[in-house]
Amino acid sequence: MRILKIVLKKILIGSGFTVLTLIYLFFIFWIENFHYLGSEFPYLFIFLLPPLIIGRISRRTMKKTIMRWLIPFMSAFVTYVIIVVSYSGLMRLWGWFGDLGISILLFGAASLLMFYTGWFFKNSTKLIKKWGVSAISLIVIFTTILQFYIPNYSNYYYIGEGVLTYIPQNLNDKSYQEVFDILCTYLDKKYPYFKYKHIDWEKVKKEAQDELRKLKTDEHFHNVIIEMLSHLQDPHVQVYTPAMKKGYKKYASLGARFASIDGKLIVLETYSKSTAEKIGLRPGMEIIKLKGKPIAEALAEVSDKQMNLKRGSKRDKRFGDLHRFYRLISGSEGDKISISYVDADGIESTVNEKLIKLDWKRSKPISYKRLKQGFGYIKISYMAVDLLAFVPAFDKALESLWDSDGLIIDIRGNPGGAIVLSDQILGRFTDYKVWYGGIINSERKYAPLIVVPRHPIYKKHIVILIDERCGSAADFFSYAASHINRIKLVGRPTRGVVSSPSKTMILPGNAKVQLVASGLSDKIGNYVVEWVGVQPDVLIPYSIEDIRSSIDRDLIKAIDILKKKSL
């Protein structure tokens, strides 16, 4: 029995050390990320509770208790250092110590103070001994909760609005009318762009309300919601129905990328093992007919429904024809497509072929190399939502190119991801805080967006390549970069999709709707970038001749800029 008690005691102590180690590991990760978001240390107080409680309940001497308490803290610290070095290299580690070393020491001092407070209460009068720790714990918890209501970057956007995206509100058991009312009430209160986009929302709701009276099936209800939300013309506002999920499994497309150049629909690139490659499409070819109809006639027949576009809007003028064309060349695997094109010699060809389902394999988010001109080149394919590896991968790439004469960061084609991480990347290029704008909603709740220096700072010139496919976090990244002096943007305006996903609802019939509650604004609260994109410092229009010759004019210009800056 005695042996069993000893074993159980050892297990309990070991479990306690493990839990404390994980708590402090999370704490170190927490303070690093939120420091580099310009929020200092939100909710830091909650991490002061463990030493307070340990000091109060320990039966050992003060010296032994402190030593035992330091074991999980130091274990967490060493583990984090190993993780940082393995993912990022030594450069990030030294910078991390420089940026956060004093703050961690201050937290250590505060923790010791809390430990001694707990110890003092244990040896005090009966009343203080009984209620002292409870009173301070309640104060700490209250202070932590109070921070959730301070409208700054971390607690408003990421903890308040942003996290709600991952907590869906299940409305499956409610009537169509109830669901419609809940959805509209949320948008009425939260959606930021009604005035900005000149949307007559009351009229849109009334038309949808009229359709509700005719509903007979879940599918019909889904279509009403899709039609209503399409008026927002917001790619972040999405409806996913069971029918769509079935369609995605069979989804296939022509497998090429296009651009509208001087009124012509030109092939930019074709994907490997695609229908486009099989039928002989090559960069620089012009598409003139689809299904036997001239392109203009075929596009005119495409409905606005489910496209998040309205004819004549700013967004339609930028992307309308291309979006409609992509819809026309997409379908299910095995569907036949008829397409006519003209090659570089002016020879017209018409082909009929079945659509092939491509086996997409996502590449690494970050790759890098050294150009022969002596400049570093980093490609960021997407802003990976990876809190452990994404920023460290960038740091490791930058460390390898640290001695380069200048840096090119290529985010062309980047669909987005997490701005909580993309802003940290830019922290390597400024030695002072850059307040570049904010997240704001229709309630005028404003959360400032700040690029915070991450030492060491790369102090040579940087060119970022952008294009019309950069959206979401890539839009934020480009906009933030435009406020940093040593950075130049080269290419074409970004996509302009900066509303922030904030809420998911599950509708009757198991459809999901994703809504947004805020958007990007400048420092005085005016909405920016949505629809119009981020404008480059140097505009490089597409050229048919460059496309046919495989000339990367964006990259050539970036190298030219860096050459002049390095002289």
N, C-alpha and C positions, 0 to 999 in steps of 0.2 A: 504493500500500500504506500509505504514511504517512497519507494522507488518510482511508483506511478505518479505521485505528487511532484517529485523532482523533475520527471520527464515532462509532465504537463506544464510545469513552471518554466522549463527551458523552452518549450514550444511557444508558450505565451510570450515570453521575452523576445524570442526570435521573430515571432509574428509582429510584435510591436515595433521592433527595429526595422523590419521590412516595410511596414506601413509608413513609418516616419521617413524612411529613405525615399519612398515613392512620393510622399508629400513634398519633401524638400527638392526632389528632382523636378517635380512639376513647378514648384515655386521659382527655381532658377530659370527654367524655360519661360515661365510667365513674365518675370520681370524683364528678361532680355527682350522678348517680343514687344511688350507694351512700352518699354523705354524707347525703342526705335520707331514707335508709332506716334511719338510726341506726347504720350499720356503719362509719363513718369511711371508710377507704380499703383495703378488702380487696384483696389481690394487687397492691398498689401496687409492691412491690419489683421485679416483673418488668419494669416500665417503666424501671428504672434501667440495664438492660443495654445499650441503644443507646449512651448517652454513654460507658460504660465501653469498649465495643468500638471506637467511633470514636476515642477517645483513644489506644487501643492501636495501631490500624492506620494512622492518618493519617501521611502523609509531609510534610505542610505544617507551617508554623510554628504555634505554639500559638494565636496571635491569629487567624490565618486559619481554622484548624480550628474554633475556637469560633464565629466569625462564620458559617461555612458550616453548622455544626450548628444554630445558632439560626434559620436561614432556615425549615426545615420546621416547627420548633416554633412560631414566630411565625405562619407561614402557617396552621397548624392552629388557633391561637388566634383569629386574625382571622376565619377561616371560621366557627368556632363562634359567635363574637359576632354575625356577620351572620345566621346561622341563628336564634339566640336572638331577635334584634331582629325579624326578619321574621315569625317565628311568634308571638312573645309580647308584643312591644312593649318599651318602655324600662324599664318597672317591674321586670320580671323580671331585666333585665340589671344594674341597680344593686343589687338584692338579691343577685344571684348573686356580684357582686364583694365585697359585704359579708360574705357567708357563707363564700366559698371563696378570697378573695384572698390571705389570709395562708398558707393551705395550699398554694396554687399557688406562692407565693414560696419556701416551705420546700422544695417538691419541686424547684424550679429550683436552689436552693442544693445540694440533695442530688445533683442531676444534674451540677452543676459539679464537685462533689467526686469523683463517679465518673469524670468525664472526666479530671480531674487524676490520679486513681489509675491509670487506663489509660495516661496519658502518662508517669507516673513508672515504671511497669513496663516501658514500651518502652525507657527509657533506664537501666534498672537492670542488675544482674548477670545473667549468662546464665540461671541457674536461675530467678530471679524473672521475668525477661523471658519465659521459655518457659511457666511454669506459673501465674504470678500471676493473670492474667485468667481462666484456666480454673477456678482454685480459687474465686475470688470469684463467678464465674458459677454454679458448682454450689451455693454457699451461698445465693445469691439464689433460684435455682430451687427448692432444697429448702425454703427459708422460705416461698415462695409455695405450694408443694404442701401444706406443713404446715397452712396456713390453711384448707384444705378440710376439715380434721378438727376445727376449733374450732367447737363448736355454737352459732353465733350466727345472726342473722336472714339475712344475705346468703348465707353459704356453705352453711349446712345446707339452707335451704328452696329458694332460687332456683338455686344451683349444684348442690347435692346431690340433693334430691328433685324440685324443680320441673322442671329441665331434662330429666330422664329421660322426662318425658311426650312429648317430641318425638323420642325415640330408641326406636322400637318394637323389641321382642324378637320375632324371627321364629321361630315354633314350627310352621310349616307342614309341616316334614318329620318331625315327631314323631307318635307314636301318641296316641290319645285319652287313654289312661291316663297317659302321660308328661306331656301338656299339663295334664291335670286335677291331677296331683301338683304341677307347677310353680306353677300358679295358686293352689292351696290353700296351698302352702308360703309363697308371698309374702303372702297375706292373713293366714295364721296369725301371721306375724312382724310385719306392718306395720299391718293395719287397726285403726283406733283405737277403734271404737264398739261392739264386741261386748257389753261389760258395760253401757255407757251405754244401749244400746237393748234390753238383755235378750234378746239373740239366742242361742239354743242352737245354736251353730255346729257343734259336733260332730254333732248330730243332722241338721242340714242337709246336711253333707258325706256322712254315711252314706246318706241318701236319694238323693243324687246319685250316689254310688258304686254303689248298687244298680241305678240306671238305666243306668250305663255298660255293664253286662253285656248289655244288650238292643240296644246301638247297631248300626245298619246303615249310616247315611248321615251325612254332615257336617251336614246340616240337623237331624237328630235330636240330634247332639252339641251344636249351637248352642242348641237348645231346652233341653237339660239345663243348660247353663251359664247361660242366661237365667233359668231357674227358680231355680237355686241362688242366683244373685246378687240376685234380687228380694227375698230374705229380708233383705238388708242395708238395704233401703228407703232407698237413697242415690242421688239423681239424678245424682251425679257418677260413679257406677259404671254404665257403659254398655256394651252389646254392639251392634255394628253388623254385620249380616250382609249378604251379597249380595242376599238377598231383600228386606231393608229398603231397600237402596239403590234397587232397582227401584221399590219402593213410594213412596219419597220423590218420585220424578220425576212420579208421578201424584197425589200427595197433594193432597187438597182438604178443606175443612171448611165449616161453616156460616158462619164469618166474623163472629163476635161474641164479646164478653166478658161473663161472667156473675158473679153473686155470690149466695151463699145468705144471705137476710135473713129472720129470723124463720121459718125453715123453708121459705121460698119461694125458688124459683129465678128470679132477677130479671135481666133484660138490663141491663148497664151501658153498653155501647156496641156499635155495629155498624161494620164496616169498609167503606170505599168499594168499590163494584162487587162486593160479596159476595152470597152466597145470602141471608143474613140481611137485607140491605138490599133485595134484590129482592122478598122475600116480605112486606116491610112491618114487620119487627121494629123496635121503637123502645125507647130507654132507659126503664126503668120497667115494661115489660111482664113478666108472669109466664108462665113455661113450665109447662104443666100435664100435657102428654102427649107421648110420643115413640113413633112407630110404633104409635099407637093404644093404647099402654099408659100408665097413670099413671106419673109420673116415678119414684116410689119403687119401683114394680114393675120398671121398665126398668133402674134402677140396680142393683137386687138381682141381676140376671142377669149383670152384668159380672164376668168372672173377674179375680182378683188378678194373674194371670200377666202379665208384662211391664209392670206398672204401678208397680213399686217401692213398693208399698203393701201392708200387711197389715191386714185388717179388725180394728178395735178398737184399733190402735196410736195413739199420740199424733198421728202424722202423718196417719193415716187420719181421725181425728176433725176435724182442721183442714181437710184438702183432699180427703178421699176422695170425697165425692159430686160435687164439681166435676170432679175428674180423671176419674171414671167417665163423667160427662156429656160432657166434651170428647171422650172416646174414642168415645162413641156418635154424636156429630154430626160425626165425621171419617170419611174413607174415600178413595176414588179419584174423580178427576174424572168426572162423569157419573152417579155413584151417586145414587139417589133417596132422599129423606128426607121423612118425614111428621112434622109437628110441630104441636102445638096450643098456643095461647097466649091470655091474657086481657089486654085493653088497659086503659087508665086508667078507662074507663067501665064496666068489668066485662063487656064483650062478648067472647065466646069465638069464636075462629076456628081452623080447621084447614087447613093448606096442604100440598101435595106439590110438591116441587121438586128439581131436580138440583143436586148440589154443584158449585160453581164453584172452579176453581183460581185462587187469588189471585196477582197479580204483585207480590210483596213488594219494595219499594224501601227500603233502609235509609237513614234520615235521618242528618244530621250528629249526632255524639255530643253536641255541646254547642251550645246556642243561648241567647240572653239578651235581656232587655229591661228597661226601667225602668217600673215600675208608676206609675199616676197618683198613688198615695199617697206617692210619693217613695222607695219601697224598690226595691232591685235584685232581679231574678228571673233565676236561671240554671237551665236545664233540662239535666240530664245523662241522656240516653236509654240509654246503655250505657257501661261502663268500657272504652273502646276499647283494644285491645292494640296501641298505637301509641306507641313510645318517643320518636318525634320530634315528634309534633303534638298528642297528647291533652292533656297538662298545659299546654303553651304555649297551646292554645286556651282552656283555662280561665283562665289568667293574663290573656290578652287580654280576655276577658269581664269578669273582675274589675276590671281596670284601667279599663274603660269605665264601671263602676258604683262606682268607688272612693269617690266623694263621696255615695253614697246613704246614707239614714238607717238602713239595716239591710238584711239580705240574706236572700232565700229561695232555697234550693237544692232543686229538685224532682227526686228520683230515683225517683218512683213508676213502676213498670213496668220498672225497670232490671234486666236479667237477669244482669248481672255483667261480668267481664272480668279485669283485672289489678290486684291489690291493690298491686303495686309502684308503680302510678301513682296509685291512689285515695288512698293514704296521703300522697302528696306534695301533693295538693289540700288536704287538711286542715292541712298545715303552714302555710298562709297564715293560720290562725285561732288559733294559739297561739304565745306568745313564750317557751315553755319546752318541753322534751321531755316527751312524754306516753307513758308505757309502759302500754299498754292491755290487753295479753294476750300470747299466744304461739301458735306452731305447735308441736304436740306429737303424737307417735305412740305406738303401743303399747309401743315400746322405751323410752319416757319421754325421748326426745331432744327437747329443748326449744329453740326459737328465738324469742327475744323479738320482739314487734312494737312498734315505736316510731314515733310521729309526731314528726318533727323540724321545728322552726320554719324557715320559708322567708320571709326578709325581702324586702320590707316586710310587716308583719303588719296584716291588716284587723281593727281593734279594736272594731267595732260588733257588735251582736248578730246572730245567725244562726239561722234556723229551717230545718230540713231536713224535707221532706215524704217520708214512706215509706209503703209499703203491702205487701200480701201477695205481690206479684209481684217484690219486690226479693230477689235471690238471689245466692249466690256472692260476688263482690267487692263487690256492693252490700250484702250482709249484713255483710261485714268493715267497709265504709265506715261503715255505720250504727252498728255496735258501737264502732268507734274514736271516732266523733263523740260518742257518749254519754258519753265520758270527758273532753270538752273543755267547760270551764265556760260559755262564752258561747253554746253551741249547745243548742237545744231540738229534740227530735224530735216531729213531729206526724203523725198518721194512724193506721195500723193495723200490727200486728206484721209484720215481714218474713217471708220464706218459710222461712228457717232451713236453708240449704244451705251449710255451711262446711267440708265435707271438702275436702281438697286433692288434685286429680289429680296422679299421680306416675309412672304406668307404663302403657305401652300394649303389648299383646301381640297378635301376629297368629296366629290359630288355624288349624287345618286347615280348608280350604274358604274361606280368605281372609276370615274374619270378624275383626273387631277388637274387643278388649275393653279398656276404660279402667278402671284401678283407682285407688284412693286409698291414701295411706300416712300421712296426718296430718290433724288437725282443729284448730279454734280452741279455745283454752282461756283461762281468766282468768290472772292473774299468778301464782297458786299451782298451776297445772296442772290445774284442774278444767275439763272440757269444758263449753262454753257454746254457745248459739244454735242448734246443729243441732237440727232438728225444731221447736223452740219459737219461733225467730225473735228479733229484737231488739224489745223492747217500747218503744213511744213514750212520751214524757213526757206527752203529751196525746193520749188515745185519741179518735178520731172515728169512731164506728160508721157504717156505710152507712145511709142513709135512703131509702126508696122515694120519698118526696115530693121530696127533694133531687134524686134521679136524674131524676125526671120533669120537674123544673123547671130542669134543667141548672145546679144550684147547686153550686159547688165549695166545700164546707164546710171542707175541709182548708186551702185557700188563704185563705179568710175568717178562719179562726182564726189562721193564721200572721201575717196582716196585723195582727190585733187584738193579738197578743203583741208584735210589733215596735212598735206604736203606744205601748203601755204602757211598754216598755223605753226608748223614745226621749224620754219625757216628763221 
